[in-house]
C-alpha cells in the first residue's frame, strides 16, 4: 500500500499478515447469507477468498508521522508468544520487524505506541523476546493505554472476560509498565496537535478510535469497530469478538455517519486491500457503501473515477449521483 498523505502528516501501513480468516457466518453471529450473496462479486478477491469462502483478514500497524510525533497504532500479534487461549496466534514467526525497517521506520524514533484496545492481536509487538526476557519493542516510546481496557485485562483484577487473552497482559503489557513507559487516559486524549484518541466502546469496554487531522483532512483509525467492509453495508452485524453487541452496533453506526458526513478516511485494523475507504450514503439514502481508497481516488473522496477492476461495481453508483 502506498503512503497516504493527510495534510502534512504521513501514514504508512506495516503488515504482519494478510490472508483468509473465518467464514462470515462464523465471524458475524447476525450473519444473513441471503443479504451477503449479492455482495460477493465486489468482495472477491480482496475481502473474500472465493475458494474457501473465508473473509480476508489483515493484521497490521498504522504508522503516523505528524509535524511533532511519530506514532504506531496497534502492534498486532507478535512473535514467539505462548497463546494457550488462542492457539492460532501461538509462536508466530512473521516478518513484522523487517517490514517495519523496510518502511523506513526506526523503532528507536517512535514517540508513542497507541492501542485502540488490548485484545490479543493489537498488543503483541509491544514487546520482543531478548535473552529470555520480554522487553519493549519501541524503547523510547510512551505506550498509551485506555484506563478502562487496562483495568479490564489486568489479571490482578479478577478473571479475564474471555480466555483468548490468557498470558497477553503478562508478556505484552506488564513489561511496558515495569519499564516506566505506560501512559494512561480516561475519556479523551489529545496526544499531539493533530492526533486525538477518544472512547468508542462496545467491541471492548475501553476501545478507542483515533483521529488524525491536518490541513482540513482527517483519517479515522477505527480499530475493530469493523472487521470487514461488509459491515459498512450491514452495521447490524457484530463480530464474534464484540463484548457488548448492542453498544458495538451503536458505535459502528455513529462512526459511519460521522465519516459519511465529514468526509473522513476510514482506516480499520483488519480490512483486506486497499485497507481504507471513504463512506458514502447509498443511492436510497438508507445506508452506506465503502468507497475504497486508491491512487485514482483523491483525498476528500467527493468524486471517484471509474476503475477497471472489481471496485468499479461500488464506485460507479457514486458517479451517478448516488
C-alpha angles and dihedrals in degrees: 000000000000123000110268123220118214101183104298093341124097125218125195130179118224110197127213097172143342126191148101113319128170127344110257093246088059099043094045115049090192092051118147115196093200092056092044100050097072089059099052095094096061093038094057123117106001099043103021130035108226097207099052099025089229125139115251108244128187131198113205146137124238114224115206124191115189129174090272109022145041111213138184115205112205124345105222125220105315134215132278095013124147108230110179091164094054113021096186088071095046123119097349122182106200132158095242096126091047090049089051090053093044089056089058094251118145112207091211092057096058112115099188138018105201120191124202087205141334104256118137096263097051104054107037100105091049082099140026130202114253121171091341094309131105110236132175111277091210101044099185098042132101109234108221118213133179106239090222095055092041091056092042095056100036105110089209087073095059139274117350119251088244138003096241090086096053108142094004097108092048098052104026107030111023094057089056091050091047090052090056093243100118122115117184133195138180121209107348136004131196098205095179134339091282104034127070129175121200137172119272101170130188105075085060128354094253100031112146140192124216127219121204110194125180129158093347096310123111134195117193116207103205105182110198099344084111125018094185137020089243086077089065087065095036106031089167088073109094123191120251087249098057105117097200107030097186092051093041091057092046091052092047092053092048092051093048092050091049094049092048094047098044102032096242120169107239113220111183126185103240112028123127122239130351084022097204139061147175117238122233133181112254121246092267093049090232100107145353143275130201116243102200120226117244144144092277093048106081123207111281094043095222094133128021122197120232111271126209092220140075088284091069091079089066098034100052098065089061090057089055093058098265 
